[in-house]
Amino acid sequence: MEKKLKKYMMSKRIFIVCFSFLFFSFGKIFAQEPIIYLNNSSFEDYPRSGYPPRGWYDCGGINFPQESPPDIHPTPDFIFGVTKSALDGNTYLGMVVRENDSWESIAQRLTAPLEAKQCYSFKIFLSTSKTYKSSIRGSTEQVNFTDPIKLRIWGGTGYCNKKEL
């Protein structure tokens, strides 16, 4: 009888260990990681040229201090000839790249740090305008900033720091 009891207790321990392992493994798999929110993620602000939206920092002022900051569209007078409506909210961000290898860019501090070996996802809606006319520095000539670009999203340890692409 004692031999049967030992065998039963041993199999019970193995079952508990296996169950615990599976429970904690699946618990981790199905656990929701904390969500990291962006401040003003749809770039809501008063429509105007030459200002980053609330909650965002103008990196162009650091990288290219002689160039203009991004714009908040649609402006009431459709400055630059941009007439598209916002997909979410009332306004959206407009940025350009220039022939002198400068570009407009923005940054913000995240609500929590990104964790290594953790997968993150987000949605972004991009659009181009058939018209985005503005003058270039040192000239009154109007240029149409409509060439396609590559969007790059960098991570770093401070505003405008490019550590991870």
Secondary structure, 3 states (H helix, E strand, C coil): CHHHHHHHHHHHHHHHHHHHHHHHHHHHHHCCCCCCCCCCCCCCCCCECCCCCCCCEECHHHHCCCCCCCEEECCCCCHHHCCCCCCCCCCEEECCECCCCCECCEECCCCCCCCCCCCCCCCCCCCCCCCCEEECCCCCCEEECCCCCCCCCCECCCCCCCCEC
